[in-house]
Amino acid sequence: MNRREETRAAVINYLRSIHASPAAPVNLHHLTVALAKANFTQEEIVRALFWLEADRVLELMQGNLVRVMHFMTVDEDAPASTR
């Protein structure tokens, strides 16, 4: 797994760990602090968020919020380029 995929997986795992749902947007600051503590850079986190938004896994919202649109199944966790 390359660093891009690791970061993407870390975002998804964090959102799962806090039981994020479409009905309850998550504060982006909390997500980035947690991932920064796990040694991901700001650039890696932002790129992963944009990638996940493009895949319609999450939505970046005003007010520094992130809304989970849906969690992927195990098969879908692989990037589209490798499926």
Helices and strands as residue ranges (DSSP letters): H 3-17, E 26-27, H 28-37, H 42-54, E 58-61, E 65-68, G 75-77, G 80-82
